[in-house]
Amino acid sequence: MIDDRIFCPSCGADTEHATIKSGQESLVKCDECGAVHPLQRRRMRLVTLKVIVNKGEISRPYYIKMPEDEELRVGEELLVDDPSQDVVMTEIASLETDRRVEAAPAGALKTVWARAVDEIPLRISVFRRGQTHSLKVTTPGEEVFEVGDVRTIEAFRFKVVKIKLRGEGFADRAEAKDILRVWGRAL
């Protein structure tokens, strides 16, 4: 039995099939009508994709292999596993074919622009005695910040009062990878 339902030309629909002969061109038999027909198996072709990963203030090119028909979209996460470098979890920021697009199959892409989200630099502004102190910390991208949280970073103990998102607007709760800036009031 073949895992997927296959289009039967006699029935005109996707049906269950039994394999009669395996190989590059398999021979299958429809379970519904009994028709026997060839099934050409498509080979999965891999493409080498250039991914420019921005990690803080440093951008570095990585090269990964993936199926040419795999669809990539801006905003999705992409695991970049370059054998000659390290493994980085990223979020796709931009896709480039001959122009910038929101989505495309890997085979049509020239470059993927991404932002590392496994460890991210987070900007925090803490208001203390009439002054605002700007801090920059590296934190796991999945760490959650919430308005009302009490945190201690460097010599500052503060309460989170506002969270600005990378996209648009503000939130009461968000993961560090989605945050542009956190504001706090010193305690």
PEBELFEN-V767070 format. One record per run of one state. SS is the DSSP state (A for helix, B for strand, O for the rest). FROM is the first residue (numbers start at 1). TO is the last residue. If there is no record, write none. Layout:
# PEBELFEN-V767070
ss = <SS,SS>
from = <FROM,FROM>
to = <TO,TO>
This chain:
# PEBELFEN-V767070
ss = <O,B,O,B,O,B,O,B,O,B,O,B,O,B,O,B,O,B,O,B,O,B,O,B,A,O,B,O,B,O,B,O,B,O,B,O,B,O,B,O,B,A,B,O>
from = <1,6,9,13,16,17,22,25,31,36,41,46,56,58,68,71,74,77,82,87,97,100,102,103,106,109,111,117,119,129,131,141,144,147,150,154,156,166,170,172,173,176,179,187>
to = <5,8,12,15,16,21,24,30,35,40,45,55,57,67,70,73,76,81,86,96,99,101,102,105,108,110,116,118,128,130,140,143,146,149,153,155,165,169,171,172,175,178,186,187>
